[in-house]
Amino acid sequence: MDNYRRTATTVSFIHYHFVFCPRYRKKIFLQSDVEIRFKELVKDVCDELKIEIIAIETDKDHTHLFLNALPTFSPADIMAKIKGVTSKKLREEFKHLAHLPSLWTRSYFVSTAGNVSSETIKRYVEQQKTRG
C-alpha cells in the first residue's frame, strides 16, 4: 500500500482512525436512513477537503472512520468539520434528532496508522547520526 499523496510542496502518507459517539450514546444508527445519510455527508465533507475515505462504518451508537488526509488539516480540524456538518444536516433532516442541541459528544478517539512501523522509524532516526 504505497499510496503517497503529493502536492506541490509535500509528499505524505497520513492515515487517521477516528471513533466518535452521539450525545448520550443515542443509538441513532439503528435507523438505516440516518446511517446512509451520515455516510453521504461524510463523503461530501471529505471530497471538499481532499480526504480519502479508506473505510467508514457505523455501529448503533458510534462510528469509525479510517481516512487518508493531507498534512494541511489537523485531526481536530477534520473532526470539527465532519462533526459540524453532519450534526447540523442530520438534525435538520431527521425530526427525531432535531431536539438535540448538538448530535455528537465533544470527545473522540484518534490514532495514526502508516505503512512503516514506529520501531522502523525509531531505528532509522537513531541511525542518522552514524551515517557517513
N, C-alpha and C positions, 0 to 999 in steps of 0.2 A: 504494500500500500504506500506507494511513493508519490502521493498527490500533493506536492508542494504548491502553494499558492504564490503567484508572482504579481507584484505591482511594479511601477516604475522605480521604486526605491526599496522594496522589501522582497524577501523570499521567506515564507513562513509555513509552518505545519502546526496549527493550534487547534486542538480538539478539546471541547468542554463538555462535560457531562453535568447537566443540571437536573435537580429534582426539586419540585415545589408543590405546595398544597393549597387548596381553597381554605378560606377562613372557616374556623370551627370544624375543620376536616369534613365539610359537607361532601356528600357523595354525588357530586354534580355530573360525573362521567358515567353514571348508570344509565343516563339518557343518551342514546346514541347520537341524536341530533346535536346535542351540546358538544359531544366528543368530536364529531365530524366538523362542526363549525370552528371549534377551538383549533383543530389541526389546519384548517384552511387559513385562519387568521395568522397562526404562527408562520405558515409558509409565506404569506404576504409580507409579513414583517421581515423575515429572513431574506426574501428576494430583494426587498428595498435596501437592506443593509449589506447585501452581497455575502450572506452567511449560507453555507451549505448545510442542509439537514441530512445527517447520516442516518439517524433513527429518531423516531418520535413515537411515544406510546403513553397511553393513559391507563391508570387503574381507577377504581371507583372514586378514590379520594386523593389522588396525587398524579403527577405526570413526570415523565422522564424525557429529556431532550438530549440528544448527542449531536453536537454541532461543530462544524469546522468554520472558524472565524478568521478574519484578517486581523492583524495587530492594531488596527485603528480603534477597536472598541474593547473596553474592559469587560469582564464578566458582569460587573454591576451595571454598565451601560446596556448590555444585551438584556439582562433581566428586567431593567426598568422599562425598556421599550416593549418587550414581549408581554410582560405583566400588565403594563399600562394599556396597551391597545386591546388585548384580549379581555381585560376586566371591563373596560368601557363598552366595547361592542357586545359582549355576551350579556351584560346587564341590560343593554338597550334592546336586544333581540329576543331575550327569553324572560317573560314576565315573572316567572318564579325566582329569578335571580335579581330582579330589579330593586328589591328592598334592601339588598346588601350595600353598605357604604363603599366597600371595595370587595372584589371577588377573592383576592389572594392574601395570604399572610405576608408580612414584610420579609420573612426569612426564606432562605433557600439553601440548598446544598450545591456546591460546585466542586468538581475536581478536573484536573487536566489529564490528558492521555496523549501519548505520542507514539511514534514508531521506533523510538530508541529508549531503552530503559534508563532510569535515573542512575543506576550503577554504571552504565556505559558512559554517560555524560560525565559523571564524577571522575571516572578513570581518565577520560580524555582531558578534562580540565587539569587534573593533577599532573598529567604527563607533559603539559605545555612547556613548563619551565625547563624540563630536561631535554627538550628537542634542540638539536644543534642548528 
